[in-house]
Amino acid sequence: LSKDMRLKETDRHEEVQTLKLKLQESQLQLSSVSVNEANAKNEIAVMMTDLNLKREECSEKQQRCIELEKHVKKLENIKNERANTIEELRKKVHLCTSNMESLKTSLS
């Protein structure tokens, strides 16, 4: 009977030791998961920072494009005004030339 009790006690002791080992293993796994989670959160934070910087950069470039488009429109307007002025001057030169021809013809 006492031998049987000792065997049971030994079995229980081994069972307790096994359970303790399993608990430690679970705690290690949980620790590992926590570390992985923290690393993932850090990576996400870095990515979000990078994304925000790129968004800002994109916004600045977009603003620059808008400014350049306005400048191009102003330059196109100036070009059109100059083309109109040149056309008006050509007409005046043609009129002057015609008048000079008429004067030459009437003088000779």
ZIHU-V497078 format. One record per residue. N is the residue number from 1. PHI is phi in whole degrees, 0 to 359 (999 if undefined). NEAR is the number of other C-alpha atoms within 8 Angstrom. Layout:
[[N,PHI,NEAR] [N,PHI,NEAR]]
This chain:
[[1,999,4] [2,291,5] [3,293,6] [4,297,7] [5,295,8] [6,297,8] [7,296,8] [8,297,8] [9,297,8] [10,297,8] [11,300,8] [12,295,8] [13,300,8] [14,296,8] [15,297,8] [16,298,8] [17,298,8] [18,298,8] [19,295,8] [20,297,8] [21,297,8] [22,296,8] [23,297,8] [24,298,8] [25,298,8] [26,297,8] [27,296,8] [28,297,8] [29,297,8] [30,297,8] [31,302,8] [32,299,8] [33,297,8] [34,297,8] [35,297,8] [36,299,8] [37,296,8] [38,297,8] [39,299,8] [40,297,8] [41,297,8] [42,296,8] [43,299,8] [44,297,8] [45,299,8] [46,298,8] [47,298,8] [48,294,8] [49,299,8] [50,299,8] [51,299,8] [52,295,8] [53,297,8] [54,293,8] [55,299,8] [56,300,8] [57,301,8] [58,297,8] [59,297,8] [60,297,8] [61,295,8] [62,297,8] [63,297,8] [64,298,8] [65,299,8] [66,299,8] [67,297,8] [68,295,8] [69,298,8] [70,298,8] [71,296,8] [72,299,8] [73,298,8] [74,299,8] [75,295,8] [76,296,8] [77,298,8] [78,298,8] [79,301,8] [80,295,8] [81,298,8] [82,293,8] [83,298,8] [84,295,8] [85,298,8] [86,300,8] [87,297,8] [88,298,8] [89,295,8] [90,300,8] [91,298,8] [92,295,8] [93,298,8] [94,299,8] [95,297,8] [96,298,8] [97,298,8] [98,299,8] [99,298,8] [100,297,8] [101,299,8] [102,296,8] [103,296,8] [104,301,8] [105,294,7] [106,288,6] [107,279,5] [108,263,4]]
